[in-house]
Amino acid sequence: MTSTPLLRRARGAALLLAAAALLTACGSSDDRHETTPPPVVVTPTPPVSAIDAFFALVRARASQLLDNDEPVEIDSVTATAPETTEPEPLPST
């Protein structure tokens, strides 16, 4: 069976139309994805007693500090760095 030029063109056109139909089905733009806003992260402020305890320890050590004192263990004290309070001055010696 020999194919004629008309039959080749018809097959080519049919393949071209089938490919175009398949590609148009893939490009649907009717999808509507609503984005949800990210959850708001609230950082809890440390209790006032924890801030005062650390500052009181530093203030007491600084006022009693001598040049020949031995180092003090501070592993049991939690160091805090609040961003909502103003720094307090150390007492002058």
NORBELSUL-V994815 format. One record per backbone hydrogen bond with DSSP energy under -0.5 kcal/mol. NH is the residue of the N-H (numbers start at 0). CO is the residue of the C=O. If there is no record, write none. Layout:
BEGIN
NH_CO + NH_CO
END
This chain:
BEGIN
7_3 + 8_4 + 9_5 + 10_6 + 11_7 + 12_8 + 13_9 + 14_10 + 15_11 + 16_12 + 17_13 + 18_14 + 19_15 + 20_16 + 21_17 + 22_18 + 23_19 + 24_20 + 25_21 + 26_22 + 32_30 + 33_31 + 34_32 + 41_39 + 42_40 + 43_41 + 49_46 + 50_46 + 51_47 + 52_48 + 53_49 + 54_50 + 55_51 + 56_52 + 57_53 + 58_54 + 59_55 + 60_56 + 61_57 + 62_58 + 63_59 + 64_60 + 68_65 + 76_73 + 78_76
END
